[in-house]
Amino acid sequence: MRASSPPSSLPAAPSRTPACRRCVPLAELAIGVPARFDSALLPACDVAFLEAIGLGHGCTLCVRGRGCAFIVDVDSTRLAVAGSVARRIMVSPLDGERSADP
């Protein structure tokens, strides 16, 4: 009998669906490239929290730095997003745009 792994509180890792062929995890977005928030594969309470701090469906964002957390600009706000969360946020890079670092 093989040992089973403990249940995960998070859904499976993001996958690229036909509805969003250009979507990539926020964690893979190049620094300085603006993108549009598409979806988050997180529990509903976490999605509600992200929306409450301005990181929700349709918003434009830009990664400014990486380290223990991803530094993300959303409008005039700079947020730190944990890597485990950034891997589950799907974004669509905006064509031909590069955001200047303020």
Sine and cosine of phi, psi and omega as CSV:
sin_phi,cos_phi,sin_psi,cos_psi,sin_omega,cos_omega
0.00,0.00,0.77,-0.64,-0.02,-1.00
-1.00,-0.03,0.47,-0.88,0.00,-1.00
-0.97,0.26,0.64,-0.77,0.04,-1.00
-1.00,-0.09,0.51,-0.86,0.01,-1.00
-0.98,0.18,0.44,-0.90,-0.01,-1.00
-0.92,0.40,0.51,-0.86,-0.01,-1.00
-0.90,0.43,0.60,-0.80,0.01,-1.00
-0.99,-0.11,0.62,-0.78,0.04,-1.00
-0.99,0.11,-0.16,0.99,0.00,-1.00
-0.96,-0.27,0.49,-0.87,0.06,-1.00
-0.93,0.36,0.13,-0.99,0.01,-1.00
-0.85,0.52,0.35,-0.94,0.00,-1.00
-0.84,0.54,0.49,-0.87,-0.03,-1.00
-0.88,0.48,0.51,-0.86,0.11,-0.99
-0.76,-0.65,0.46,-0.89,0.02,-1.00
-0.99,0.15,0.86,-0.51,-0.03,-1.00
-0.98,-0.21,0.35,-0.94,0.03,-1.00
-0.84,0.55,-0.50,0.86,-0.01,-1.00
-0.93,0.38,-0.38,0.93,-0.03,-1.00
-0.64,-0.77,0.93,0.37,-0.06,-1.00
-0.89,0.46,-0.50,0.87,-0.05,-1.00
-1.00,-0.03,-0.07,1.00,-0.03,-1.00
-0.92,0.40,0.62,-0.78,0.09,-1.00
-0.70,-0.71,0.41,-0.91,0.11,-0.99
-0.90,0.44,0.59,-0.80,0.04,-1.00
-0.79,0.61,-0.57,0.82,-0.01,-1.00
-0.89,0.45,-0.33,0.94,0.00,-1.00
-0.98,-0.19,-0.06,1.00,-0.01,-1.00
-0.94,0.33,0.74,-0.67,0.02,-1.00
-0.91,0.40,0.55,-0.83,0.04,-1.00
-0.88,0.48,0.73,-0.69,0.05,-1.00
1.00,0.03,-0.08,1.00,-0.01,-1.00
-1.00,-0.10,0.89,-0.46,0.02,-1.00
-0.94,0.35,0.49,-0.87,-0.02,-1.00
-0.52,-0.86,0.28,-0.96,0.05,-1.00
-0.95,-0.32,0.74,-0.67,0.04,-1.00
-0.91,0.41,0.81,-0.59,-0.02,-1.00
-0.96,-0.27,-0.79,0.61,-0.05,-1.00
-0.33,-0.94,0.23,-0.97,0.07,-1.00
-0.69,-0.72,0.79,-0.61,0.03,-1.00
-1.00,-0.07,0.95,0.31,-0.07,-1.00
-0.68,-0.73,0.30,-0.95,0.10,-1.00
-0.86,0.51,0.48,-0.88,-0.07,-1.00
-0.82,0.58,-0.61,0.79,-0.02,-1.00
-0.91,0.41,-0.56,0.83,0.04,-1.00
-0.95,0.32,-0.64,0.77,0.05,-1.00
-0.89,0.46,-0.67,0.74,0.02,-1.00
-0.89,0.46,-0.63,0.77,0.04,-1.00
-0.91,0.42,-0.71,0.70,0.03,-1.00
-0.85,0.52,-0.68,0.73,0.03,-1.00
-0.89,0.46,-0.62,0.79,-0.02,-1.00
-0.91,0.42,-0.48,0.88,0.01,-1.00
-0.99,-0.14,0.18,0.98,0.11,-0.99
0.99,-0.13,0.04,1.00,-0.03,-1.00
-0.96,-0.28,0.99,0.10,-0.08,-1.00
-0.68,-0.73,0.04,-1.00,-0.07,-1.00
-0.77,0.63,0.80,-0.60,0.08,-1.00
1.00,0.02,-0.20,0.98,-0.02,-1.00
-0.95,0.31,0.43,-0.90,0.06,-1.00
-0.99,-0.13,0.70,-0.72,-0.04,-1.00
-0.64,-0.77,0.19,-0.98,0.00,-1.00
-0.47,-0.89,0.77,-0.64,0.05,-1.00
-0.97,0.23,0.77,-0.64,0.00,-1.00
-0.95,-0.30,-0.36,0.93,-0.01,-1.00
-0.19,-0.98,0.32,-0.95,0.01,-1.00
-0.75,-0.66,0.52,-0.85,0.05,-1.00
-0.05,-1.00,-0.76,-0.65,0.10,-0.99
-0.90,0.44,-0.48,0.88,0.04,-1.00
-0.70,-0.71,0.27,-0.96,0.07,-1.00
-1.00,-0.07,0.80,-0.60,0.05,-1.00
-1.00,0.00,0.86,-0.52,-0.13,-0.99
-0.80,-0.60,0.76,-0.65,0.14,-0.99
-1.00,0.00,0.77,-0.64,0.11,-0.99
-0.75,-0.66,0.93,-0.37,-0.12,-0.99
0.82,0.57,-0.82,-0.57,-0.02,-1.00
-0.98,-0.18,0.30,0.95,-0.04,-1.00
-0.92,-0.38,0.66,-0.75,0.07,-1.00
-0.94,-0.34,0.82,-0.57,-0.05,-1.00
-0.88,-0.48,0.47,-0.88,0.16,-0.99
-0.97,-0.25,0.83,-0.56,-0.03,-1.00
-0.89,-0.46,0.83,-0.56,0.01,-1.00
-0.85,0.53,0.56,-0.83,0.01,-1.00
-0.84,0.54,-0.62,0.78,0.00,-1.00
-0.90,0.44,-0.50,0.87,0.05,-1.00
-0.99,0.14,-0.68,0.73,-0.02,-1.00
-0.86,0.52,-0.52,0.86,0.03,-1.00
-0.95,0.32,-0.27,0.96,-0.06,-1.00
-0.93,-0.36,0.05,1.00,0.10,-1.00
-0.98,-0.17,0.85,-0.53,0.00,-1.00
-0.99,-0.14,0.76,-0.65,-0.02,-1.00
-0.78,-0.62,0.40,-0.92,0.08,-1.00
-0.93,-0.36,0.92,-0.39,0.05,-1.00
-0.86,0.51,0.63,-0.78,0.02,-1.00
-1.00,0.06,0.76,-0.65,-0.09,-1.00
-0.86,0.51,0.71,-0.70,0.20,-0.98
0.87,0.50,0.29,0.96,-0.02,-1.00
-0.93,-0.37,0.58,-0.82,0.13,-0.99
-0.68,-0.73,0.79,-0.61,-0.07,-1.00
-1.00,0.04,0.71,-0.70,0.06,-1.00
-0.96,0.29,0.61,-0.79,0.02,-1.00
-0.99,0.14,0.88,-0.48,-0.03,-1.00
-0.94,0.35,0.00,0.00,0.00,0.00
